[in-house]
Each structure stands twice: as structure tokens, then as C-alpha cells.
Amino acid sequence: MAGSPPLFELKPIEATDYPEMARFCADFPGDVWDQPTWLARLRFWWEENPAFDEKWRRGWLMMDEGRIVGMLGEIPTLVRFFGEDRQVGNFSTWRVLEAYRGNGLKLLFRAVKLNRDLPMFTTTPTPKVAKIFSGFRFNNLTEHLDEQLYFCHLTPLVRRFAARMGPLHFLSGIPAILARLLQWFFFVWAKPDPGGLTTGPARVWGEPGPAFDRLWQRTRDRYDVTNVRQADVLRWRLALPLPEARIHLFGLPGPGGEVVGLARFMEEYPPAFPDERHLVCQDIWSEEAAGTVEMSAALLKAAVHFAKKEGISVVRIPHFQPHLARAGRRAGLFFHNQRVASLYCKFPKAIQLKIVPEKICLSGDMGDTGL
């Protein structure tokens, strides 16, 4: 009958659905990845993920006569809550074809209803989607994300000053050169000193091994709520199968072959500056004493040195935690930026009542990509 709403059914995602899901995602308007990349990404979300087991619900498909017309993925992540490692869910890739979009909320309603006893996150919603999650009683952990930045080349600085100077954009090179000189001075002047807790400078690490497990065992209960950072989780993060997303792990060596700190960065080409290669901090963790930031600052300086050597345009450290702001300043990162945050989460009431914001330390990649 003309004008009748489209028919559909909701079904749980199964491993046998991956090929058709990869085709659906690759063909979706505006997508940039091909089918093999999507197929690898789906396996990365679930079968290759240390947080996944066969009891985990992968998400939901909206089907019309055997054809996928919508989907919502649920990626598991291991997070430590009050001394216990737990699976949490991360909503990802909520997509519905135009003709069925009026029923898209039914995907989210089904997922939220069945996960009401599970901590759930979504970290990359658009403002419109963020309002929808707020309607399902998801709360934003913070209104704004702060960013410390280091510009490895003059060109990105000239571009940003030109955008601000309007008709005088042709003079943008002058403030850009002055700003870069100030940046250089602050960076060279800053010399973080972790003291006798380290045996050498932070450096790019290869395969995370037992020393990273021992670091996690020594530090895992420093916060009430924080991501699990054991070696198998780090190896999974490093294996992200996106062609443009190279992940780099930095380690801070300690006495006796131990690792006393780590930082993880991802390369990306931001949509606003597609010709710039950015190195973005996803996580930083160490066993430095409360109130000190020397180890974190040493890791950040190592990342900047690496970026300059590799020809990367900009280093960015997004965060919403005061100690990381202090670490960025201690590392000599002169530039600062702020943007609207999208860190939406929904906790069961028993967890929500115990949470203290100052005792939360979450990494910037709940799911599989960064903030």
C-alpha cells in the first residue's frame, strides 16, 4: 500500500552477519572505509577484543526481508570499578537508512533497556545525537575538553592565525613566528625530573609485555573507576585495523627492567585540517606519587620529540583532568585549546551513588577510536 511505513524486525548481531554488515557500512552515505576494512574492524570490536566473550551481546540489526537497513554496535571494554574489573558497553555506529530513520530510536531503546544493569558509554555523538542520549538519562562526564598542543611546523600556526585575522590574514606569518618562538622557549626550558624512579628517558616501545602487566598490578587501584591497562588490552589497542590510524606506545623505563609509565598516541588527519597529520594522546598512566606530574610530563615530551622526528604537524593532548593539564604545562606545551566534550555515560544506580568525579580516570578511547 502506498504510503505505508516500512516493515522491519530487530535481531541481535551474530558473527555470521559480519560480511553483510561490512557491505552495509561501506555503502552507507558519507562513509570512507571499504568492505575489507569494515570486516577487520568488526572482528576487532569483538572476536579479537580481550573484553569480549560469547555471552556479550554485539548489538542490534534492523532487518527488512533479510536486508540490513540499520544497526547499532555494542563494543565491550574492561573498566575497573571499585577494585573489580567489569565489562562496560560502548555504543558505536548507530546507522539507519533514510527510509527507516523514523524507527531508528527503537534500536537504541532495545539496547538501553537490555543493558540497564551495565555501565554504558558513547563518546562520539553529534550534538543532535547527544540530546537523544540525554533523553535516555545518559550524563555527560564533563562539559568541555581541554587540549594542550605543540605545533611541530610553522604552517599550521600560520593557517590558524590567518583564520582569526580576517582581512589582515596576509600578515599571519608575523604572529605565527613569534608564537612559535615562545613555544620553543617554553618547551626547551621545561625539564621534567622523575628523579630516581626512572633509568632513562621515555621512548617508543614495541610489544607490551609482562613489565606492563606488573605496572598495572602496582597501580590498578589508584582510582575508583579507570580503564584496565594490562598488556593484552594494550596489544589489542595497538592493533586497531584502520589504514590511517597508526598507534604508538611510549614507555618510561624503571629500575630492574620495570616500566613505570606509559602513554598511547594515535595518528589522525582531522576533518578540519585534512592535510595535517596529528598525534593525539589517547591515554597516559604512571605510578608517580599523588600530586606530582613529572613522569607524565616526561612521556609527553617524548611524544613531541617523536612527532618532530616523524614530520607530524601537531601534537594534541585532550583531557578533562587537572593533573594532565599540569603535566602538559610541565612538559612545556605552550598552546591551549578548549572544545565541547562528548563523554556520555549511564551507570547503574548502585555504581552512580558511589562515584566521586575526582576519582575517575578514563582513557580517551572508550570503544575503538579516540575522543
C-alpha positions in Angstrom: 0.0 0.0 0.0 1.4 3.4 -1.0 2.5 5.5 2.0 2.7 2.5 4.4 5.6 2.6 6.8 8.4 0.2 6.0 8.4 -3.1 7.8 11.3 -4.3 9.8 12.5 -6.5 12.6 15.3 -6.2 15.2 17.7 -9.1 15.7 20.9 -9.5 17.7 24.2 -9.2 15.8 26.0 -12.6 15.2 29.4 -13.3 13.7 27.7 -14.6 10.5 26.3 -11.2 9.9 29.8 -9.5 9.6 30.1 -9.7 5.7 26.7 -8.1 5.2 27.4 -5.6 7.9 30.7 -4.6 6.3 28.9 -4.1 3.0 26.1 -2.0 4.7 28.7 0.2 6.5 31.0 0.7 3.4 28.0 1.6 1.2 26.4 3.9 3.9 26.3 7.6 2.7 29.4 9.5 3.8 31.5 6.5 4.9 35.2 6.5 4.0 36.2 2.8 4.6 35.9 -0.1 2.2 34.4 -3.5 3.0 37.7 -5.3 4.0 38.5 -2.5 6.4 35.0 -2.7 7.9 35.2 -6.5 8.2 38.5 -6.2 10.0 37.1 -3.6 12.3 34.1 -5.7 13.2 36.3 -8.6 14.2 38.5 -6.2 16.1 35.5 -5.0 18.1 34.5 -8.5 19.2 36.5 -11.7 18.5 39.9 -10.0 18.9 38.9 -7.9 21.9 40.1 -9.2 25.3 36.9 -7.8 26.9 34.7 -9.9 24.6 33.2 -13.3 25.4 30.3 -15.2 23.8 27.9 -14.1 26.4 28.3 -10.5 25.2 25.6 -9.0 23.0 27.3 -7.5 20.0 24.5 -5.1 19.3 21.4 -5.0 17.1 20.4 -5.0 13.4 17.3 -3.6 11.8 16.3 -6.0 9.1 13.8 -5.8 6.3 13.2 -9.1 4.4 16.7 -10.3 5.2 18.3 -6.9 4.3 20.2 -4.8 6.8 18.6 -1.3 7.0 20.0 -0.2 10.3 22.5 -1.2 13.0 23.8 -0.3 16.5 27.1 -1.9 17.8 28.0 -2.5 21.4 31.7 -2.8 21.9 32.9 -4.2 25.3 35.7 -2.6 27.2 37.3 -3.6 30.5 37.0 -1.0 33.2 37.9 -1.3 36.9 35.1 -0.3 39.3 35.9 -0.1 43.0 38.5 -2.9 42.9 36.7 -5.1 40.4 37.3 -5.5 36.6 34.0 -5.3 34.7 32.8 -5.3 31.1 31.2 -2.0 30.1 29.5 -1.3 26.8 30.3 1.4 24.2 27.7 2.2 21.7 29.1 2.7 18.2 28.0 3.1 14.6 24.3 3.9 15.0 23.2 3.9 11.4 19.8 3.7 9.8 18.8 4.1 6.1 16.8 7.2 5.3 13.5 5.4 4.7 13.7 3.7 8.1 15.1 6.6 10.2 11.8 7.3 11.9 12.2 4.0 13.6 15.9 4.4 14.5 15.2 5.1 18.1 13.8 1.6 18.5 17.4 0.2 18.1 18.7 2.4 20.9 15.6 1.8 23.1 16.1 -2.0 22.8 19.9 -1.7 23.6 19.4 0.6 26.6 16.6 -1.5 28.0 18.5 -4.7 27.9 21.7 -3.1 29.3 20.1 -1.3 32.2 22.3 -3.1 34.7 25.5 -2.5 32.7 27.7 0.7 32.6 27.3 2.1 29.1 29.2 4.8 27.2 29.1 6.7 24.0 31.9 9.1 23.3 31.5 10.5 19.7 27.8 11.6 19.4 26.9 14.7 17.3 25.0 17.4 19.2 21.7 16.1 17.9 22.6 12.5 18.9 23.8 13.8 22.3 20.4 15.2 23.0 18.9 11.8 22.3 21.2 10.0 24.7 20.4 12.7 27.3 16.8 11.7 26.9 17.8 8.2 27.8 19.4 9.5 31.1 23.0 9.4 29.8 25.1 12.1 31.5 28.0 14.0 30.1 31.0 13.5 32.3 32.3 17.0 31.5 31.1 19.9 29.5 34.4 20.8 28.0 37.6 19.1 26.9 40.9 21.0 27.3 43.7 20.4 24.9 47.4 21.2 25.2 49.1 21.4 21.8 52.5 21.5 20.2 52.9 22.8 16.7 55.8 21.0 15.0 55.8 23.2 11.9 55.1 26.8 11.2 52.4 26.2 8.5 49.7 25.0 10.9 50.2 28.1 13.1 50.1 30.5 10.1 46.8 28.8 9.0 45.2 29.3 12.4 46.3 32.9 12.8 45.1 33.7 9.2 41.7 32.3 10.1 41.5 34.7 13.0 42.9 37.8 11.3 40.3 38.2 8.6 41.2 40.9 6.1 44.7 41.0 7.6 45.4 37.3 7.0 48.3 38.1 4.8 50.2 39.3 7.9 49.6 36.0 9.7 53.2 34.9 9.4 54.4 37.5 11.9 52.4 36.4 15.0 52.9 32.8 13.9 56.7 33.2 14.0 56.5 35.0 17.4 54.2 32.3 18.8 56.5 29.5 17.6 59.5 31.2 19.2 57.6 31.4 22.5 56.6 27.7 22.1 60.2 26.7 21.5 61.4 28.6 24.6 58.8 27.0 26.9 59.5 23.6 25.6 63.3 23.8 25.9 63.1 25.4 29.3 60.8 22.7 30.7 62.8 19.7 32.0 60.6 17.2 33.9 62.6 15.3 36.5 61.1 11.9 37.6 64.1 11.5 39.9 65.4 8.1 40.8 62.2 6.4 39.8 63.4 6.0 36.1 66.5 4.7 34.5 66.3 6.6 31.2 64.1 8.8 29.0 60.7 7.8 27.8 60.7 6.1 24.4 58.6 4.4 21.9 58.0 0.8 23.0 57.5 -2.3 20.9 55.3 -5.2 22.1 53.9 -4.5 25.6 55.0 -7.5 27.8 55.0 -8.6 31.4 56.5 -5.3 32.7 53.3 -3.6 31.6 51.2 -6.2 33.5 53.3 -5.5 36.6 52.8 -1.8 36.2 49.1 -2.3 36.1 49.2 -4.6 39.2 51.0 -1.9 41.1 48.7 0.9 40.1 45.3 -0.5 39.3 43.5 0.7 42.5 44.7 4.4 42.4 41.2 5.4 41.1 37.7 4.1 41.8 36.9 4.0 38.1 39.6 3.6 35.4 40.3 1.6 32.3 42.1 -1.7 32.6 45.6 -1.4 31.2 47.1 -4.9 31.3 49.3 -6.0 28.4 46.7 -7.9 26.4 44.4 -4.9 26.3 47.3 -2.6 25.2 48.2 -5.1 22.4 44.6 -5.0 21.3 44.6 -1.2 21.2 47.8 -1.1 19.2 46.2 -3.4 16.5 43.4 -1.1 15.5 42.8 -2.0 11.9 42.3 1.4 10.3 44.6 2.3 7.5 45.2 5.9 8.6 45.3 5.2 12.4 48.9 4.3 13.5 49.1 3.8 17.2 52.3 4.4 19.2 53.0 3.2 22.7 55.6 5.1 24.8 57.1 3.6 27.9 59.1 5.1 30.8 61.8 2.6 31.9 62.4 2.0 35.6 64.9 0.1 37.8 65.2 -3.7 37.3 63.7 -3.7 33.8 60.3 -2.4 35.0 58.1 0.0 33.2 56.9 2.9 35.5 54.7 4.8 33.0 53.0 4.6 29.6 51.4 6.8 27.1 49.5 5.8 24.0 49.0 8.1 21.0 47.2 7.8 17.7 47.9 9.5 14.4 45.0 11.1 12.6 44.1 13.5 9.9 41.4 15.8 11.4 38.4 16.7 9.1 39.0 20.4 9.7 42.7 20.1 8.5 42.8 17.0 6.3 46.4 17.8 5.1 47.8 17.9 8.6 48.9 14.8 10.4 48.2 15.0 14.2 49.5 12.9 17.0 46.7 12.6 19.6 47.1 11.3 23.1 44.6 8.6 24.0 45.9 7.5 27.4 48.6 8.3 29.9 49.3 6.3 33.0 52.1 6.1 35.5 53.0 5.2 39.1 54.0 8.7 40.1 53.1 9.9 43.6 49.8 11.7 44.0 50.2 15.4 43.3 53.2 15.0 41.1 53.3 15.1 37.3 57.0 14.6 36.4 56.5 11.1 34.8 53.5 12.2 32.8 55.4 15.3 31.6 58.4 13.2 30.6 56.1 10.9 28.5 54.5 14.0 26.8 57.9 15.5 25.9 59.0 12.1 24.4 55.9 12.2 22.2 56.7 15.7 21.0 60.3 14.7 20.1 58.9 11.7 18.2 56.4 13.8 16.3 59.1 16.3 15.2 61.3 13.5 14.0 58.4 11.8 12.1 57.2 15.0 10.3 53.9 15.2 12.2 52.2 18.6 12.2 50.6 18.9 15.6 50.7 17.0 18.9 47.4 17.2 20.9 46.7 16.1 24.5 42.9 16.3 25.1 41.8 15.8 28.7 39.4 16.9 31.4 41.6 16.2 34.4 43.6 18.9 36.2 46.7 16.7 36.7 47.0 16.2 32.9 46.7 20.0 32.5 49.6 20.4 34.9 51.6 17.7 33.1 51.2 19.5 29.8 52.4 22.7 31.3 55.3 21.0 33.0 56.2 19.5 29.6 56.4 23.0 28.2 53.3 22.8 26.0 52.6 26.4 25.4 49.3 26.3 23.4 45.9 25.6 24.9 42.5 25.0 23.3 39.0 24.0 24.6 36.2 22.3 22.9 32.8 20.8 23.7 33.0 17.4 25.3 31.0 14.3 24.3 31.6 11.8 27.1 28.2 10.4 27.7 27.7 7.5 30.1 24.9 5.8 32.0 25.8 3.8 35.2 23.6 1.5 37.3 22.3 3.3 40.4 24.4 1.2 42.7 27.6 2.5 41.0 26.3 6.0 40.3 25.7 6.6 44.0 29.4 5.8 44.9 31.1 7.7 42.2 33.2 10.8 43.0 34.3 12.7 39.9 37.8 13.3 41.2 38.3 9.5 41.5 37.6 8.8 37.8 40.4 8.4 35.3 39.1 7.2 31.9 41.2 7.0 28.7 40.2 8.8 25.6 39.1 5.8 23.5 36.1 4.1 25.0 35.2 1.9 22.1 37.9 1.7 19.4 38.8 5.3 18.4 39.6 8.5 20.3 37.6 11.4 21.6 
